[in-house]
Amino acid sequence: GKGHGEELLKCPETDMPLPLAGRLLEKKFRLVFKIGTGGMASVWLAKNLRVDRNVAIKLLRPEVMKVPELISRFRDEARAAARIGSKHICEVIDFGTSSLGPFIVMEQLVGEDLSSVIERHGKLDYGWAVRIVRDALKGLEAAHDKGIVHRDLKPGNIFLHEADDELV
C-alpha cells in the first residue's frame, strides 16, 4: 500500500514488480501501456523523454528471468535483429538492463499484425496477400543474408506497418 517513486520498477520490500504504466525505465523511458504479451516477453509503448520519441520496449516476463538460457537468447535476439538493417524488419534501437532484467528498445510500429487482419477480414484479397508475403520474404531474405533464421514465422509475427500512408 505504500507509494513508490516513478523510477522504481519493483517494490523494495517484496521484490515484486510494480504496475508499470507511468513508470520510468532507465530514467528516460516513460512506460505508457502494454501493447502485447508473448511467450517470453511483453511489449510496451514508451516515450523516450530525452528525444521526445515513442518507442516499443520488449521486457522479459518474470518467469523467464529464472532461466539463464532464455535470457541469453533474448540478448542474442537483440543483437541479431540490430544487424539486419532492413525496412522490412523492426529496427532495434538499443538494449539495456533494469531491475526487471534485460529489455530491447525498438522502433514504434503503427498498424497491426497479420493474424488480427485475417481474423477481422477472413480470406484476404489475392493482390494484398501477395504483397504481404512478398514484403515478409524481403525481410526474411535480409535476415538470412546476415545468417539469421527467424524460427517463429507466423501471422502474429508479421506486422503490417503503416508508413507513408500505406501498409508495407
Buried (B, 14 or more C-beta within 10 A) or exposed (E): EEEBEEEEBBEEEEEEBBEBEEBBBBEBBBBBEEBEEEEBBBBBBBBBEEEEEEBBBBBBBEEBBEEEEBBEEBBEBBEBBBBBEBEBBBBBBBBBEBEBBBBBBBBBBEBBBBBBBBEEEEEBEEEEEEBBEEBBEBBBEBBEEEEBEBEEEEBBEBBBBEEEEEBB
